[in-house]
Structures are given as C-alpha cells and as structure tokens.
Amino acid sequence: MASLRTNLDKAVFDVLNVAAVHTAAPGGVFNMVAPNGTKPPYVVFQAVSKVDEYSFAARFAQALYQVKAVSRSPWPKEAADIDDDIDTAMQNAVLVITGYTLLYVRRESDFYLMEDVGGMIWHNIGGTYRIVADET
C-alpha cells in the first residue's frame, strides 16, 4: 500500500509551483508552515483529513487539503488575488500521485482569517479541496 499522505503532499506541492502562483506569492509555497523569516506573501498547504472508503474489494481515499495565501497587507485584496491563482492551479488539477489514480480535485469551501500579530495585520485567505484517489 502506498502512503497517500506523503505522495499527495508532493503532488499538491508540484501543482502549486507554477509561474502564476510564484508571481503572485514570491515568498514561495510551503507544506504546513513557512520557515521563520519567510517574506510574505506566500502560500501554505496542509492535509486536514483522509478517509478510506471501499467499493467492493477496491479501496479509495478522500483527502481534504487546506490551501491558503498568507499576506501582511493591511487589506485582504492581495491574499484574495493569490487565492484566485491557487484556485486556478488546484481546481480539477491533474495530480500525479504515486500508487494512486486521481479521480478528482474540487474546492469545497472558502475561509478568511485576519490576525493582528504585534500590531501587524496578517490575512490568510484560501480554500479547502477534496481530493479523491483510487489505490492502484
């Protein structure tokens, strides 16, 4: 059995590392957390959950990933614009997942978070994506 989490993390990282995302978010794309000192704006993604399902003898997985733009702009527009580029890259993406056959990638919901950290405004804007893959 192939590890979905490890292989799916790589596939999501690969699909987000495109020119449009890097142009909008020159700080980079990171799995789970950006390194200390990373200059915003940047993109962070992470696995939220994974559920195994069965159809007769076959097993497939449904994973939920959160992908967000992180910006230090006082207004949410910069993060929202980056989220548009994220959505273009992720919605119906063709992910190459070792050990699995991708069935689909679909955005399920949006989220918006504004934080005041030491007097600095941070915007986190993104979405959650359902990724369904059949184990090969």
Stockholm file with secondary structure:
# STOCKHOLM 1.0

chainA/1-136         MASLRTNLDKAVFDVLNVAAVHTAAPGGVFNMVAPNGTKPPYVVFQAVSKVDEYSFAARFAQALYQVKAVSRSPWPKEAADIDDDIDTAMQNAVLVITGYTLLYVRRESDFYLMEDVGGMIWHNIGGTYRIVADET
#=GR chainA/1-136 SS CCCHHHHHHHHHHHHHCSHHHHHHCTTCEEESSCCTTCCSSEEEEEEEEEEEEEETTEEEEEEEEEEEEEECCSSTHHHHHHHHHHHHHHTTCCCCCTTEEEEEEEEEEEEEEEEEETTEEEEEEEEEEEEEEEEC
#=GC SS_cons         CCCHHHHHHHHHHHHHCSHHHHHHCTTCEEESSCCTTCCSSEEEEEEEEEEEEEETTEEEEEEEEEEEEEECCSSTHHHHHHHHHHHHHHTTCCCCCTTEEEEEEEEEEEEEEEEEETTEEEEEEEEEEEEEEEEC
//
